[in-house]
Amino acid sequence: MRRAFLVVAAVLASAVLATSAGSAANPSPTRAATGSHATFAGGCFWCEETAFEGVPGVISVTSGYTGGFKKDPTYEEVSSGTTGHAESVDVVYDPAKIGYEKLLDIFWHNIDPTQAEGQFCDHGHQYRSAIFYHGEAQRRLAEDTKRQYQPRFKQPIVTEVVEAGVFYPAEEYHQDFWKKDPVRYQTYRFGCGRDRRLKEIWGKDAKRGSVH
């Protein structure tokens, strides 16, 4: 869905993404040397990335793929829906400066937790919402917040809470996409109706992200 939209967005924005970037080798799975990890899936990873970047206590945010079975997946493979992976972000944070509870709060308020098999205009298992927990403490907090928010909705919350596995960083051209091609990013985000839907769901508590 998003790939088709990007063709239209490119015309509207008159922006051209470097064709050589798409053929770049996918980085190997990595973990930062310091800090704790929080891993989330909430549809388009460009938009999820901006929700956490710039938040005090967050060290880094990496777009990537996780939750599936394909080793070293590419964007084309993940977006085809055949790998089991979801577009995700891996957030490295300093627990002394920000708690996991705060990261969960940011995550929930940037997704539609009742939308199954997709988020906003992006449809398919690869765009599902999920919390990939690292350890029992994260699992418990994730489940607690899921129960806490359920009474707010008439429909069941379908966001998955599953143990984190290998996280594969996405191709370099996807990282900080909002900086590299801000016009296309904003055009995509507006056209996808993400912020409009977030406002409908969360009202004044809706969060667009720390950076745009």
TAKA-V357934 format. One record per backbone hydrogen bond with DSSP energy under -1.0 kcal/mol. CO is the residue of the C=O (numbers start at 1). NH is the residue of the N-H. If there is no record, write none. Layout:
BEGIN
co | nh
CO | NH
CO | NH
END
This chain:
BEGIN
co | nh
1 | 5
2 | 6
4 | 8
5 | 9
6 | 10
7 | 11
8 | 12
9 | 13
10 | 14
10 | 15
21 | 24
36 | 93
38 | 91
39 | 132
40 | 89
41 | 130
44 | 48
45 | 49
46 | 50
49 | 52
49 | 53
50 | 211
52 | 55
55 | 58
57 | 94
60 | 92
62 | 90
63 | 170
64 | 88
65 | 168
66 | 86
74 | 78
75 | 79
77 | 82
78 | 81
83 | 69
83 | 70
86 | 66
88 | 64
89 | 40
90 | 62
91 | 38
92 | 59
92 | 60
93 | 36
94 | 97
94 | 98
99 | 103
100 | 104
101 | 105
102 | 106
103 | 107
104 | 108
105 | 109
107 | 110
108 | 111
109 | 207
112 | 115
113 | 158
117 | 124
119 | 122
122 | 119
124 | 127
125 | 128
126 | 87
129 | 160
130 | 41
131 | 162
133 | 164
135 | 139
136 | 140
137 | 141
138 | 142
139 | 143
140 | 144
141 | 145
142 | 146
143 | 147
144 | 148
145 | 149
146 | 150
149 | 152
150 | 153
160 | 131
162 | 133
168 | 65
171 | 174
172 | 175
174 | 177
176 | 179
176 | 180
177 | 181
181 | 185
182 | 186
183 | 187
184 | 188
185 | 189
186 | 190
187 | 191
188 | 192
189 | 194
190 | 193
193 | 197
194 | 198
195 | 199
196 | 200
197 | 201
198 | 202
199 | 203
202 | 205
203 | 206
END
